[in-house]
Amino acid sequence: MPYKEKKVEKLYYPIGEVAEMLNVPISTVRFWENEFDILKPAKNKKGNRLFTPTDIKNLKIIHQLVKEKGMTLAGAKKHLSVKWEETEYKYEVTQSLQKVRDLLIELRDSI
């Protein structure tokens, strides 16, 4: 198995990179920031939003609820306020399974 470099994580990501990660417009990320209390990006002196890896994880959870599961914003807010720990756990399990799937596909393709 070839050596793989560990993915380097930044401390802060600009809003453009975050929008690209989620494949949504920048305006959507700004809107979700205003709608969901769990999103609190830092801002620099210019007022640019800087998202931490935790903010990005929360955005991915919101993206999963709204875009993939088809929830309304009100429904996603209610779901997160009632079942935050459960939703976060399910998201982490899904991410782990996706990594295993990607590894298996990579192994299959290398054979």
Biotite code that builds the C-alpha atoms (Angstrom):
import biotite.structure as struc

atoms = struc.array([
    struc.Atom([0.000, 0.000, 0.000], chain_id="A", res_id=1, res_name="MET", atom_name="CA", element="C"),
    struc.Atom([1.521, 3.349, -0.990], chain_id="A", res_id=2, res_name="PRO", atom_name="CA", element="C"),
    struc.Atom([2.406, 5.967, 1.594], chain_id="A", res_id=3, res_name="TYR", atom_name="CA", element="C"),
    struc.Atom([-0.180, 8.710, 1.953], chain_id="A", res_id=4, res_name="LYS", atom_name="CA", element="C"),
    struc.Atom([0.458, 12.104, 3.432], chain_id="A", res_id=5, res_name="GLU", atom_name="CA", element="C"),
    struc.Atom([-1.943, 13.112, 6.163], chain_id="A", res_id=6, res_name="LYS", atom_name="CA", element="C"),
    struc.Atom([-4.266, 15.831, 4.969], chain_id="A", res_id=7, res_name="LYS", atom_name="CA", element="C"),
    struc.Atom([-3.164, 19.150, 6.435], chain_id="A", res_id=8, res_name="VAL", atom_name="CA", element="C"),
    struc.Atom([-5.944, 21.016, 8.164], chain_id="A", res_id=9, res_name="GLU", atom_name="CA", element="C"),
    struc.Atom([-5.924, 24.754, 8.437], chain_id="A", res_id=10, res_name="LYS", atom_name="CA", element="C"),
    struc.Atom([-6.996, 26.577, 11.577], chain_id="A", res_id=11, res_name="LEU", atom_name="CA", element="C"),
    struc.Atom([-9.305, 28.859, 9.600], chain_id="A", res_id=12, res_name="TYR", atom_name="CA", element="C"),
    struc.Atom([-10.935, 28.618, 6.186], chain_id="A", res_id=13, res_name="TYR", atom_name="CA", element="C"),
    struc.Atom([-12.275, 31.596, 4.202], chain_id="A", res_id=14, res_name="PRO", atom_name="CA", element="C"),
    struc.Atom([-15.920, 31.536, 3.189], chain_id="A", res_id=15, res_name="ILE", atom_name="CA", element="C"),
    struc.Atom([-15.069, 30.904, -0.476], chain_id="A", res_id=16, res_name="GLY", atom_name="CA", element="C"),
    struc.Atom([-13.256, 27.652, 0.342], chain_id="A", res_id=17, res_name="GLU", atom_name="CA", element="C"),
    struc.Atom([-16.081, 26.562, 2.633], chain_id="A", res_id=18, res_name="VAL", atom_name="CA", element="C"),
    struc.Atom([-18.682, 27.215, -0.063], chain_id="A", res_id=19, res_name="ALA", atom_name="CA", element="C"),
    struc.Atom([-16.572, 25.234, -2.527], chain_id="A", res_id=20, res_name="GLU", atom_name="CA", element="C"),
    struc.Atom([-16.286, 22.306, -0.074], chain_id="A", res_id=21, res_name="MET", atom_name="CA", element="C"),
    struc.Atom([-20.065, 22.196, 0.266], chain_id="A", res_id=22, res_name="LEU", atom_name="CA", element="C"),
    struc.Atom([-20.702, 22.946, -3.419], chain_id="A", res_id=23, res_name="ASN", atom_name="CA", element="C"),
    struc.Atom([-23.068, 25.798, -2.542], chain_id="A", res_id=24, res_name="VAL", atom_name="CA", element="C"),
    struc.Atom([-22.936, 29.529, -3.272], chain_id="A", res_id=25, res_name="PRO", atom_name="CA", element="C"),
    struc.Atom([-21.231, 31.833, -0.766], chain_id="A", res_id=26, res_name="ILE", atom_name="CA", element="C"),
    struc.Atom([-24.579, 33.521, -0.138], chain_id="A", res_id=27, res_name="SER", atom_name="CA", element="C"),
    struc.Atom([-25.992, 30.216, 1.118], chain_id="A", res_id=28, res_name="THR", atom_name="CA", element="C"),
    struc.Atom([-23.196, 29.893, 3.687], chain_id="A", res_id=29, res_name="VAL", atom_name="CA", element="C"),
    struc.Atom([-23.832, 33.487, 4.832], chain_id="A", res_id=30, res_name="ARG", atom_name="CA", element="C"),
    struc.Atom([-27.564, 32.804, 5.073], chain_id="A", res_id=31, res_name="PHE", atom_name="CA", element="C"),
    struc.Atom([-27.065, 29.623, 7.110], chain_id="A", res_id=32, res_name="TRP", atom_name="CA", element="C"),
    struc.Atom([-24.721, 31.530, 9.416], chain_id="A", res_id=33, res_name="GLU", atom_name="CA", element="C"),
    struc.Atom([-27.539, 33.960, 10.185], chain_id="A", res_id=34, res_name="ASN", atom_name="CA", element="C"),
    struc.Atom([-30.165, 31.229, 10.557], chain_id="A", res_id=35, res_name="GLU", atom_name="CA", element="C"),
    struc.Atom([-28.344, 28.701, 12.756], chain_id="A", res_id=36, res_name="PHE", atom_name="CA", element="C"),
    struc.Atom([-27.003, 29.609, 16.195], chain_id="A", res_id=37, res_name="ASP", atom_name="CA", element="C"),
    struc.Atom([-24.364, 26.858, 16.147], chain_id="A", res_id=38, res_name="ILE", atom_name="CA", element="C"),
    struc.Atom([-22.422, 28.726, 13.437], chain_id="A", res_id=39, res_name="LEU", atom_name="CA", element="C"),
    struc.Atom([-20.157, 31.399, 14.866], chain_id="A", res_id=40, res_name="LYS", atom_name="CA", element="C"),
    struc.Atom([-17.302, 32.054, 12.433], chain_id="A", res_id=41, res_name="PRO", atom_name="CA", element="C"),
    struc.Atom([-14.540, 34.407, 13.541], chain_id="A", res_id=42, res_name="ALA", atom_name="CA", element="C"),
    struc.Atom([-14.101, 37.625, 11.617], chain_id="A", res_id=43, res_name="LYS", atom_name="CA", element="C"),
    struc.Atom([-10.857, 39.405, 10.866], chain_id="A", res_id=44, res_name="ASN", atom_name="CA", element="C"),
    struc.Atom([-10.337, 43.180, 10.918], chain_id="A", res_id=45, res_name="LYS", atom_name="CA", element="C"),
    struc.Atom([-11.761, 43.481, 7.417], chain_id="A", res_id=46, res_name="LYS", atom_name="CA", element="C"),
    struc.Atom([-14.883, 41.570, 8.454], chain_id="A", res_id=47, res_name="GLY", atom_name="CA", element="C"),
    struc.Atom([-14.075, 38.453, 6.419], chain_id="A", res_id=48, res_name="ASN", atom_name="CA", element="C"),
    struc.Atom([-15.558, 35.305, 7.889], chain_id="A", res_id=49, res_name="ARG", atom_name="CA", element="C"),
    struc.Atom([-13.064, 32.664, 8.989], chain_id="A", res_id=50, res_name="LEU", atom_name="CA", element="C"),
    struc.Atom([-14.481, 29.208, 9.635], chain_id="A", res_id=51, res_name="PHE", atom_name="CA", element="C"),
    struc.Atom([-12.879, 26.646, 11.966], chain_id="A", res_id=52, res_name="THR", atom_name="CA", element="C"),
    struc.Atom([-12.995, 22.899, 11.254], chain_id="A", res_id=53, res_name="PRO", atom_name="CA", element="C"),
    struc.Atom([-15.800, 22.682, 13.864], chain_id="A", res_id=54, res_name="THR", atom_name="CA", element="C"),
    struc.Atom([-17.804, 25.314, 11.971], chain_id="A", res_id=55, res_name="ASP", atom_name="CA", element="C"),
    struc.Atom([-17.263, 23.356, 8.766], chain_id="A", res_id=56, res_name="ILE", atom_name="CA", element="C"),
    struc.Atom([-18.466, 20.136, 10.403], chain_id="A", res_id=57, res_name="LYS", atom_name="CA", element="C"),
    struc.Atom([-21.592, 21.955, 11.611], chain_id="A", res_id=58, res_name="ASN", atom_name="CA", element="C"),
    struc.Atom([-22.149, 23.364, 8.115], chain_id="A", res_id=59, res_name="LEU", atom_name="CA", element="C"),
    struc.Atom([-21.810, 19.886, 6.637], chain_id="A", res_id=60, res_name="LYS", atom_name="CA", element="C"),
    struc.Atom([-24.422, 18.590, 9.081], chain_id="A", res_id=61, res_name="ILE", atom_name="CA", element="C"),
    struc.Atom([-26.766, 21.436, 8.096], chain_id="A", res_id=62, res_name="ILE", atom_name="CA", element="C"),
    struc.Atom([-26.046, 20.758, 4.415], chain_id="A", res_id=63, res_name="HIS", atom_name="CA", element="C"),
    struc.Atom([-26.858, 17.078, 4.900], chain_id="A", res_id=64, res_name="GLN", atom_name="CA", element="C"),
    struc.Atom([-30.174, 17.873, 6.594], chain_id="A", res_id=65, res_name="LEU", atom_name="CA", element="C"),
    struc.Atom([-31.281, 20.586, 4.171], chain_id="A", res_id=66, res_name="VAL", atom_name="CA", element="C"),
    struc.Atom([-29.876, 19.525, 0.809], chain_id="A", res_id=67, res_name="LYS", atom_name="CA", element="C"),
    struc.Atom([-29.643, 15.743, 1.079], chain_id="A", res_id=68, res_name="GLU", atom_name="CA", element="C"),
    struc.Atom([-32.538, 14.874, 3.396], chain_id="A", res_id=69, res_name="LYS", atom_name="CA", element="C"),
    struc.Atom([-34.771, 17.652, 2.054], chain_id="A", res_id=70, res_name="GLY", atom_name="CA", element="C"),
    struc.Atom([-35.638, 19.303, 5.372], chain_id="A", res_id=71, res_name="MET", atom_name="CA", element="C"),
    struc.Atom([-36.820, 22.884, 5.501], chain_id="A", res_id=72, res_name="THR", atom_name="CA", element="C"),
    struc.Atom([-34.687, 25.364, 7.426], chain_id="A", res_id=73, res_name="LEU", atom_name="CA", element="C"),
    struc.Atom([-37.287, 25.456, 10.197], chain_id="A", res_id=74, res_name="ALA", atom_name="CA", element="C"),
    struc.Atom([-37.341, 21.659, 10.316], chain_id="A", res_id=75, res_name="GLY", atom_name="CA", element="C"),
    struc.Atom([-33.544, 21.474, 10.428], chain_id="A", res_id=76, res_name="ALA", atom_name="CA", element="C"),
    struc.Atom([-33.412, 24.052, 13.243], chain_id="A", res_id=77, res_name="LYS", atom_name="CA", element="C"),
    struc.Atom([-35.980, 22.122, 15.258], chain_id="A", res_id=78, res_name="LYS", atom_name="CA", element="C"),
    struc.Atom([-34.239, 18.816, 14.590], chain_id="A", res_id=79, res_name="HIS", atom_name="CA", element="C"),
    struc.Atom([-30.864, 20.199, 15.670], chain_id="A", res_id=80, res_name="LEU", atom_name="CA", element="C"),
    struc.Atom([-32.266, 21.815, 18.810], chain_id="A", res_id=81, res_name="SER", atom_name="CA", element="C"),
    struc.Atom([-33.894, 18.566, 19.927], chain_id="A", res_id=82, res_name="VAL", atom_name="CA", element="C"),
    struc.Atom([-31.507, 15.899, 18.618], chain_id="A", res_id=83, res_name="LYS", atom_name="CA", element="C"),
    struc.Atom([-28.102, 17.598, 18.216], chain_id="A", res_id=84, res_name="TRP", atom_name="CA", element="C"),
    struc.Atom([-26.009, 14.807, 19.797], chain_id="A", res_id=85, res_name="GLU", atom_name="CA", element="C"),
    struc.Atom([-27.799, 12.106, 17.810], chain_id="A", res_id=86, res_name="GLU", atom_name="CA", element="C"),
    struc.Atom([-27.453, 14.036, 14.553], chain_id="A", res_id=87, res_name="THR", atom_name="CA", element="C"),
    struc.Atom([-23.767, 14.728, 15.167], chain_id="A", res_id=88, res_name="GLU", atom_name="CA", element="C"),
    struc.Atom([-23.153, 11.045, 15.969], chain_id="A", res_id=89, res_name="TYR", atom_name="CA", element="C"),
    struc.Atom([-24.943, 9.893, 12.816], chain_id="A", res_id=90, res_name="LYS", atom_name="CA", element="C"),
    struc.Atom([-22.930, 12.371, 10.756], chain_id="A", res_id=91, res_name="TYR", atom_name="CA", element="C"),
    struc.Atom([-19.632, 11.093, 12.187], chain_id="A", res_id=92, res_name="GLU", atom_name="CA", element="C"),
    struc.Atom([-20.629, 7.467, 11.553], chain_id="A", res_id=93, res_name="VAL", atom_name="CA", element="C"),
    struc.Atom([-21.580, 8.355, 7.978], chain_id="A", res_id=94, res_name="THR", atom_name="CA", element="C"),
    struc.Atom([-18.223, 10.062, 7.432], chain_id="A", res_id=95, res_name="GLN", atom_name="CA", element="C"),
    struc.Atom([-16.336, 7.055, 8.840], chain_id="A", res_id=96, res_name="SER", atom_name="CA", element="C"),
    struc.Atom([-18.250, 4.671, 6.586], chain_id="A", res_id=97, res_name="LEU", atom_name="CA", element="C"),
    struc.Atom([-17.559, 6.912, 3.584], chain_id="A", res_id=98, res_name="GLN", atom_name="CA", element="C"),
    struc.Atom([-13.814, 6.801, 4.329], chain_id="A", res_id=99, res_name="LYS", atom_name="CA", element="C"),
    struc.Atom([-13.924, 2.989, 4.586], chain_id="A", res_id=100, res_name="VAL", atom_name="CA", element="C"),
    struc.Atom([-15.845, 2.822, 1.305], chain_id="A", res_id=101, res_name="ARG", atom_name="CA", element="C"),
    struc.Atom([-13.306, 5.086, -0.423], chain_id="A", res_id=102, res_name="ASP", atom_name="CA", element="C"),
    struc.Atom([-10.436, 2.956, 0.885], chain_id="A", res_id=103, res_name="LEU", atom_name="CA", element="C"),
    struc.Atom([-12.091, -0.247, -0.341], chain_id="A", res_id=104, res_name="LEU", atom_name="CA", element="C"),
    struc.Atom([-12.691, 1.266, -3.767], chain_id="A", res_id=105, res_name="ILE", atom_name="CA", element="C"),
    struc.Atom([-9.074, 2.375, -3.920], chain_id="A", res_id=106, res_name="GLU", atom_name="CA", element="C"),
    struc.Atom([-7.933, -1.141, -2.987], chain_id="A", res_id=107, res_name="LEU", atom_name="CA", element="C"),
    struc.Atom([-10.226, -2.697, -5.581], chain_id="A", res_id=108, res_name="ARG", atom_name="CA", element="C"),
    struc.Atom([-8.924, -0.387, -8.290], chain_id="A", res_id=109, res_name="ASP", atom_name="CA", element="C"),
    struc.Atom([-5.281, -1.091, -7.421], chain_id="A", res_id=110, res_name="SER", atom_name="CA", element="C"),
    struc.Atom([-5.712, -4.858, -7.832], chain_id="A", res_id=111, res_name="ILE", atom_name="CA", element="C"),
])
